[in-house]
Amino acid sequence: MTRETLYRKRGKRYEPVHEALGDWGGFMVTCAVRYCLGRSSYAPGVAMDWGRDNWDRLTEKDQHNIVRDVVDWLADRHIWDVDAAHMEDYRAEWARFALDRIAANGDDFGRIAVRAALCSQDKREGAEVQPFLKWIET
């Protein structure tokens, strides 16, 4: 069996991509991230760490869905009244996670994912989404 090295274009460079996760891997990761959004436990940190370490193993579609979901969750201000004391740290962590993932994939990726998440004006008003607005305005 011959193994080929896969490459993904990042800007003007090509970088090696680790072996893909398989047919269901991206779906499972997306579900795990969705489950962890809003949780106050060890799970969000585990999901973010795994995502950072394995980002290149996800398809671009899965990467888009994850960033879109995180930004969309940050924009849902009505959920913050439930448990504001515990959520503040996780909001900042999820925002940093999404910003870092956009930085890893580039501005074109950021424009598409952020515009999909912040598709209405009311989602663009919260403090949590302000760092993402630059991808809508460009």
C-alpha positions as CSV (number, residue, x, y, z in Angstrom):
1,M,0.0,0.0,0.0
2,T,1.4,3.4,-1.0
3,R,0.8,6.4,1.1
4,E,0.6,9.9,-0.4
5,T,1.2,13.1,1.4
6,L,-1.7,15.5,1.0
7,Y,-1.2,19.2,0.8
8,R,-3.5,22.2,1.5
9,K,-3.0,25.6,0.1
10,R,-2.5,28.3,2.8
11,G,-2.1,31.7,1.1
12,K,0.7,31.2,-1.3
13,R,2.2,28.1,0.4
14,Y,1.3,24.5,0.4
15,E,1.4,22.7,3.7
16,P,1.2,18.9,4.4
17,V,-2.1,17.7,5.7
18,H,-2.2,14.9,8.2
19,E,-4.3,11.9,7.3
20,A,-8.0,12.8,7.1
21,L,-10.4,11.5,9.8
22,G,-12.6,9.4,7.5
23,D,-16.2,9.7,6.4
24,W,-17.7,10.3,9.9
25,G,-14.9,12.0,11.7
26,G,-15.8,15.5,10.8
27,F,-19.4,15.0,11.7
28,M,-18.4,13.6,15.1
29,V,-16.1,16.6,15.8
30,T,-18.8,19.0,14.8
31,C,-21.3,17.3,17.1
32,A,-18.8,17.4,19.9
33,V,-18.2,21.1,19.5
34,R,-21.9,21.8,19.4
35,Y,-22.4,19.7,22.5
36,C,-19.7,21.6,24.3
37,L,-21.0,25.1,23.5
38,G,-22.6,26.4,26.6
39,R,-21.2,23.7,28.9
40,S,-19.5,24.5,32.2
41,S,-17.2,21.5,32.6
42,Y,-13.9,20.2,31.3
43,A,-15.5,19.3,28.0
44,P,-15.1,22.7,26.2
45,G,-11.4,22.8,26.9
46,V,-10.9,19.2,25.7
47,A,-12.9,20.0,22.5
48,M,-10.9,23.2,21.8
49,D,-7.6,21.5,22.4
50,W,-8.5,18.6,20.2
51,G,-9.7,21.0,17.5
52,R,-6.4,22.9,17.6
53,D,-4.3,19.8,17.4
54,N,-6.3,18.2,14.6
55,W,-7.5,21.1,12.6
56,D,-5.7,20.1,9.4
57,R,-7.3,16.6,9.5
58,L,-10.8,18.2,9.1
59,T,-12.3,19.0,5.7
60,E,-12.7,22.7,4.9
61,K,-16.5,22.2,5.1
62,D,-16.2,20.8,8.6
63,Q,-13.9,23.6,9.6
64,H,-16.4,26.1,8.2
65,N,-19.3,24.5,10.1
66,I,-17.4,24.5,13.4
67,V,-16.3,28.2,13.2
68,R,-19.8,29.2,12.0
69,D,-21.4,27.4,14.9
70,V,-19.1,28.9,17.5
71,V,-19.6,32.5,16.1
72,D,-23.3,31.9,15.9
73,W,-23.4,30.7,19.5
74,L,-21.5,33.7,20.6
75,A,-24.0,35.9,18.9
76,D,-27.0,34.3,20.8
77,R,-27.1,36.9,23.6
78,H,-30.3,35.5,25.1
79,I,-28.5,32.5,26.5
80,W,-26.1,34.5,28.6
81,D,-28.6,35.3,31.3
82,V,-28.8,31.7,32.4
83,D,-25.4,31.3,34.0
84,A,-23.4,34.4,33.3
85,A,-20.9,33.8,36.1
86,H,-19.6,30.5,34.7
87,M,-20.0,31.4,31.0
88,E,-17.7,34.4,30.8
89,D,-14.5,32.4,30.7
90,Y,-15.8,30.0,28.1
91,R,-17.1,32.8,25.9
92,A,-13.6,34.3,25.7
93,E,-12.1,30.9,25.1
94,W,-14.5,30.0,22.3
95,A,-14.0,33.4,20.7
96,R,-10.2,32.9,20.8
97,F,-10.6,29.4,19.4
98,A,-12.7,30.7,16.5
99,L,-10.3,33.7,15.8
100,D,-7.3,31.4,15.8
101,R,-9.0,29.0,13.4
102,I,-9.8,31.8,11.1
103,A,-6.2,33.0,11.3
104,A,-5.1,29.5,10.4
105,N,-7.4,29.3,7.4
106,G,-7.2,32.9,6.1
107,D,-9.4,35.9,5.5
108,D,-11.4,34.3,2.7
109,F,-12.4,31.5,5.0
110,G,-13.2,34.0,7.7
111,R,-15.5,36.1,5.5
112,I,-17.5,33.0,4.4
113,A,-17.8,31.5,7.9
114,V,-18.5,34.8,9.8
115,R,-21.0,36.0,7.2
116,A,-22.9,32.7,7.5
117,A,-23.0,33.0,11.3
118,L,-23.8,36.6,11.6
119,C,-26.4,36.7,8.8
120,S,-28.7,39.2,10.5
121,Q,-28.1,42.6,12.0
122,D,-29.3,41.6,15.5
123,K,-26.6,38.9,15.7
124,R,-24.0,41.6,15.0
125,E,-24.7,43.7,18.1
126,G,-23.2,41.8,21.0
127,A,-19.8,42.5,22.4
128,E,-18.8,38.9,21.9
129,V,-19.0,39.1,18.1
130,Q,-17.3,42.5,17.7
131,P,-13.9,40.9,16.9
132,F,-15.5,39.0,14.0
133,L,-17.2,42.0,12.3
134,K,-14.1,42.9,10.3
135,W,-14.8,39.9,8.1
136,I,-18.3,41.2,7.3
137,E,-17.1,44.7,6.6
138,T,-14.5,43.7,4.1
